[in-house]
Amino acid sequence: MKKEVVEYIVGKTKELMEAPTCSKEAKNAAETWLSAVGTENEETETDKYFAKLEQDIVTVDGLIAFAESDAGSQVFGGADAAKGVADHARQIKAAGAKYCDCPACAAVEAILKKAGKIN
């Protein structure tokens, strides 16, 4: 990857790691990738990192489905809060969003776009 692309992804990776919605697995993958930047393992770890991010990013439809589930109600702090999340997801979908816009998913989307992995 070009230096400026790597620098951009490093910055977004740090944002991802600081996001309260970042999963432990994504944070671990991010840490591993950051440790590999500039080493002989960078290319291999980059492939693994992007694969993990592609797996973890939540689609807006997935967010709606999760928010409307019992598990979503528990995670979001009750049925009313979960309904609010589902309503928000419908609004961003209507505006053209493909993915959840929480801080973690937004960082992942930016990384994957810059890497040419998603449109």
PyMOL commands that set and color helices and strands:
alter all, ss='L'
color gray80, all
select helices_A, chain A and resi 3-18+24-36+42-56+60-67+70-75+79-94+103-114
alter helices_A, ss='H'
color red, helices_A
deselect
rebuild
show_as cartoon
